[in-house]
Amino acid sequence: MSDISKRTTRTPRRVREKRANQLVLVGGVAGLVAVVGFLLALFTGFPGSIVLLAAIVCGVCIYLFRKMTS
């Protein structure tokens, strides 16, 4: 039983880099949507729920990126 090799559960570097890149891209777009949506909601009748949703998505992406890279 001692000859069983341990399996590594570490995610390959390329997969982690791709995931981090996707988080940055989605978070950046969501942040841009939140800022533009906030300005539109301030000056026009743009719904504020879209701004809130985009800000939440941006915050989650930032949290996951920081958790992944720390």
C-alpha positions in Angstrom: 0.0 0.0 0.0 2.9 2.3 0.5 3.8 2.3 -3.2 0.7 4.3 -4.2 1.9 7.6 -5.5 0.3 10.7 -4.4 -1.8 12.5 -6.9 -1.2 16.2 -7.3 -4.3 18.3 -7.2 -2.5 21.5 -8.2 -4.0 23.3 -11.2 -1.6 23.8 -14.1 -0.1 27.2 -14.5 -1.7 27.8 -17.9 -5.1 27.1 -16.5 -4.6 29.5 -13.6 -3.2 32.2 -16.0 -6.2 31.8 -18.3 -8.7 32.0 -15.3 -6.9 35.1 -14.0 -7.0 36.8 -17.4 -10.7 36.0 -17.7 -11.4 37.5 -14.3 -9.5 40.7 -15.2 -11.4 41.0 -18.5 -14.9 40.4 -17.0 -14.2 42.6 -14.0 -12.9 45.4 -16.2 -15.9 45.3 -18.5 -18.3 45.1 -15.5 -16.5 48.1 -13.9 -16.8 50.1 -17.1 -20.5 49.2 -17.4 -21.0 50.2 -13.8 -19.4 53.6 -14.3 -21.1 54.4 -17.6 -24.4 53.1 -16.3 -24.1 55.2 -13.2 -23.5 58.3 -15.3 -26.5 57.4 -17.5 -28.7 56.7 -14.5 -27.6 60.1 -13.0 -28.5 62.1 -16.1 -31.2 60.0 -17.9 -33.7 57.4 -17.0 -31.3 54.5 -17.2 -32.3 51.8 -14.6 -30.1 51.6 -11.6 -30.4 47.9 -11.1 -28.1 47.3 -14.1 -25.5 49.5 -12.4 -25.8 47.6 -9.2 -25.5 44.2 -10.8 -22.5 45.3 -12.8 -20.8 46.7 -9.6 -21.5 43.4 -7.8 -20.0 41.4 -10.7 -17.0 43.7 -10.7 -16.5 43.3 -7.0 -16.7 39.5 -7.1 -14.2 39.4 -10.0 -11.8 41.6 -8.0 -12.2 39.4 -4.9 -11.6 36.2 -6.8 -8.6 37.6 -8.7 -7.0 38.8 -5.4 -7.7 35.4 -3.8 -6.1 33.6 -6.8 -3.0 35.7 -6.9 -2.2 36.0 -3.2 
